[in-house]
Amino acid sequence: MSSPSFVVFLGLLLTSGASVAQPEASAPGARRIELTPDDVLSAPEIAISAGLSTILVFDSDLTRDAVELEGRDRFDLVDVGQTTLRLVPSSRVTAGEKFQLVMRFRDGAVPASTSLLLRVHPAKAEPLIEVYRGKRTIETYQQEARDLRAELMRCQGEIARLVDDQDTPGGLAGLVSSRALDEHGVTGRVVTKDVTQAAGNALEAISVKSYRSMKGVAVEINLTVKAGAPAWVAKGATLRGKAGAELKVLRLWQQGPIPMGEFGRVVVEADAPTAAAQGVFSLKLWEADGPRVITLGNVTFP
């Protein structure tokens, strides 16, 4: 079936709600990797992170005692099931590091094995990967189409928010017009003494302040680069609660590159209604294409 014909066929299935007997549905939000017998492309890359779980689900039985994982002793958990593999890297991995993973299949069909590249991210891991060796079911394509539609709607919402931001006045008037303020205004708190800093931090937090409005939270950090290190620019950030849930980071602002021996200001803003901002959070900041990370624990909001 040609590609355009397949797209039309898939569209008919999605709109008609046709029911097709399939062995297994694809999990919503899962990343999908398809293997082919003549695949000569480089090994697919998967993001992993220290202390976070990544689960790979295969559509074929694995040869459980033939798994090859580079640097296996630097993983807290390598759990091989009949068709699954769960990985949890230890705190000894560093951002940017890569580990090769080779999986072999029991049935002898081609491809008989697959090679994947695990790349360490400072704070984010892909939680669920589905690996397909053969033809995928219509149901998995339907799920992928639903995921793409959800992502499109998310992007449309983000575009609408950005357009609204352009039409909103700046300063205090902008906060009032966007309904981010009530009669109590924005509340702030100095949390420098409460915050814990990881021993391996590339930078030192000199002061930490937290803020809360009706719609969101922000953390303001004054940082200094340790002696002998090059200038540092924040690329990404996460705010994760005790239960592992992440707040949606809306903005990451930095005054400018922070040279060695000087101070620089970084502000992280996240979407969080009052109820979601309760409790203790961990803040991670990382640079682009570099291993230097700063982790601040015990961050609280007013």
C-alpha positions, 0 to 999 in steps of 0.5 A, spaced: 500 500 500 502 506 498 504 511 503 498 516 501 493 510 500 495 508 507 494 515 510 487 515 507 486 508 510 488 510 517 484 517 517 478 512 515 479 508 521 480 514 526 474 517 524 469 511 523 472 508 530 473 501 526 474 496 531 480 491 529 482 485 533 489 487 535 494 483 541 496 489 544 495 497 544 500 502 544 501 506 551 499 513 550 505 518 550 510 512 549 516 514 544 516 508 538 522 505 535 521 501 529 527 496 527 528 493 520 532 488 517 536 492 513 537 498 517 543 501 516 542 508 520 546 509 527 543 506 533 537 510 536 539 515 542 535 515 548 535 520 554 536 517 561 538 521 567 540 519 574 535 516 579 530 516 574 526 510 571 526 508 563 522 502 561 523 499 554 518 495 551 519 490 546 514 486 541 518 480 541 521 475 547 528 477 549 534 473 550 535 475 558 542 473 559 545 476 553 543 483 554 550 487 553 550 494 557 556 498 557 558 501 564 553 496 567 556 497 574 554 505 574 546 503 574 542 502 580 537 497 576 538 493 570 531 489 570 530 484 564 524 481 563 521 477 558 519 483 553 521 489 558 528 492 560 527 497 566 534 502 567 535 506 573 542 510 572 546 511 579 548 518 581 555 516 578 553 518 571 554 524 568 551 529 563 553 528 556 555 521 557 553 515 553 552 508 554 551 502 548 546 497 550 545 491 545 539 487 546 538 480 543 531 476 541 530 469 542 526 467 536 532 468 531 528 472 526 531 478 523 533 483 526 536 478 531 539 484 535 538 491 536 543 496 539 541 503 542 545 509 545 543 511 552 545 518 553 545 521 560 541 528 561 542 532 567 535 532 569 530 528 564 529 521 562 524 518 557 520 514 561 517 509 556 520 506 549 516 501 545 521 498 540 518 494 534 521 489 530 516 487 525 510 491 522 506 495 527 498 494 528 493 499 526 492 500 533 499 503 534 498 507 528 491 510 531 494 511 538 500 515 535 495 519 531 492 521 537 498 523 541 500 527 535 493 530 535 494 532 543 501 535 541 498 539 536 493 542 541 498 543 546 502 547 541 496 551 539 495 552 546 502 555 547 502 559 541 495 562 543 498 564 550 504 567 546 500 571 542 496 573 549 503 575 552 504 580 546 497 583 547 498 584 554 502 590 557 508 589 561 510 590 569 504 590 574 499 592 569 500 585 565 500 581 572 493 584 573 490 584 566 493 576 566 489 575 573 496 573 576 494 577 582 489 577 587 488 583 593 494 579 596 499 581 590 505 576 589 508 573 595 516 572 596 520 568 601 528 568 602 529 561 602 537 561 602 538 558 609 533 552 607 535 550 601 540 544 600 546 544 595 548 538 592 556 536 593 557 536 586 554 542 584 558 546 578 556 553 581 554 555 588 548 559 590 549 565 594 542 567 595 535 563 593 528 567 593 522 564 591 515 567 589 508 565 588 502 568 585 495 566 583 497 562 577 505 560 578 511 560 582 518 563 580 525 562 583 531 567 583 538 564 584 544 568 585 550 564 582 557 564 582 562 559 578 567 556 582 574 557 581 578 554 574 571 553 571 569 557 564 563 562 564 556 558 565 549 559 561 543 556 563 540 552 558 534 548 561 531 547 568 526 542 572 522 543 578 520 536 581 516 535 587 517 530 592 512 525 589 516 526 582 511 530 579 514 536 575 511 543 574 511 546 567 517 551 566 514 557 562 521 561 562 528 561 564 531 567 564 539 569 565 542 576 566 548 574 562 553 568 562 556 568 569 564 568 568 568 565 574 569 569 580 563 573 578 555 573 580 549 572 576 542 572 576 537 566 574 530 566 574 525 560 573 518 561 572 513 555 572 506 554 572 503 552 578 496 554 582 496 555 589 495 547 591 500 545 586 506 549 589 505 546 596 511 542 599 518 541 597 521 541 590 528 540 587 530 545 582 535 543 577 539 547 572 543 545 566 548 548 561 547 546 553 552 541 551 556 540 557 556 536 564 555 542 569 549 541 573 546 545 579 541 541 584 538 545 589 533 541 594 528 543 599 525 549 595 519 551 598 514 557 596 510 562 600 
